[in-house]
Amino acid sequence: MRGLNVAFGLGVVGFMIALGVGISAHLSAVMVAVLMGVVIGALVTAPTVALVMWIALRAHHEAAHPYAPMPPSPVRPVPWSAAQPAEPAPPFGFGQGLLPQPRRFYVIGESGEVTELSAAESDEEMRW
């Protein structure tokens, strides 16, 4: 039975090759080049598509079981202390230069002179 399957498979492949050669004899060289480009492109993209599908299915399978049991922690949790630091640390460990600064507004005159508006003037100017 296995020999019959192999013979049938080789027969199908041989028929396809013969059909391709017969059809390509009637086609122009440009059309054969286009068809070969399509075949080569499909052969090149098939492994990439298979890899992307495997990654997507693995991520989907992992997302289906998000609550896996965690191993026991070897470190005991430290109880919360009421003592707070005197001055809070800047957010995310950054310096004071990254904290929001007040906005500054400038008016550029017709002759190119630059004038800075105070906070009260800028509020008044922004209320059209």
HELIX and SHEET records of a PDB file:
HELIX    1   1 ARG A    2  ALA A   25  1                                  24    
HELIX    2   2 ALA A   29  ALA A   64  1                                  36    
HELIX    3   3 PRO A   91  GLY A   93  5                                   3    
HELIX    4   4 GLN A   96  LEU A   98  5                                   3    
HELIX    5   5 ALA A  119  MET A  126  1                                   8    
SHEET    1   A 2 PHE A 105  ILE A 108  0                                        
SHEET    2   A 2 VAL A 114  LEU A 117 -1                                        
END                                                                             
